[in-house]
């Protein structure tokens, strides 16, 4: 169960990182806000790595992430839909 939670938090962290990058590139953040945001994301990454190592979850989290990526690809990738339709 902890592996699933960590995997989901990693996915959320990746979404936050993409949003942070968009905000930084748009110039809407001050230098201080950029620094705090970067530090917070780095702290989160470090905490997740620590949790994975302490609980021997590296393989479990990778497996969950791979599975979720596959499911997302099935449902959200129009190119894959076209390939599947051609097979049928």
N, C-alpha and C positions, 0 to 999 in steps of 0.2 A: 504494500500500500504506500509506503514512504517513497518507493521508487517512482510510482505514478505521480505523486504530489510534486516531487523534485522535477520530474520531466515536464509537468505542466507549468511549474514556476519558471523553468528554463525557456519554455515557449513564450510565456508572458514577458520575460526579460528581453528576449530577442525582439519582440514587438516594441517594447519600450525603447530599446536601442535604436531601432529604425525611426521611431517617432522623434527621439532626441536628436538624431542626425538631421532629420528634416528641419527641426526647429533651429538647430545651430546653423545649418546652411542658409536658412531664410534670414538670418541676422536678427531674429526676434529676441535673442537672449543676450544679456550682458556677459562680460567676461567672467564675472563672479558666478553668475547662474550656470554658465557652461562648466566652470570648474566644479561646482557643487554637484551638478548632474553627472559629470564624468566620475567623480569620486563615489557617488552613491551607486552607480552602476558597477563600478569596479569592486566596491564592498559587497554588493549582492553576488557578483560572480565568485568572489573569494569565498563567501559563506556557502554557496552552493557546492563548490569544489570540496570544501571541508566536509560538508554533510555527506557527499558521495563517498569520499575516502573513508571517513569514520565509520560508515555503515556498509561499506563494501558494495556500493550501488552503481558503480561506473557502468558495468555491463547491462544491468537492469534498465537504467535510465537511457542508455543508448538504444536498447531494444525497443523500449516504449516510444522514444522519439522516432526511430525508424518506422515503427508501425503507424504512428500518427501521421508521419510524412506520406506514407503510402496511401493511407485513407484520404488525406487531403488531396493528394494527386488524383486519386480516382474520382473524387467529387468536384474538384475545382479546376481541372485541367482540360479545357476544350479540345486541345490537340489529342489528348488520350482518348476522348470520346470518339473523335473521328476515326482513330485507329481501330477502336473496338467495333465501331459500326462497319468498317470495311472488312473485318474478320468474319462478321456474321453473315 
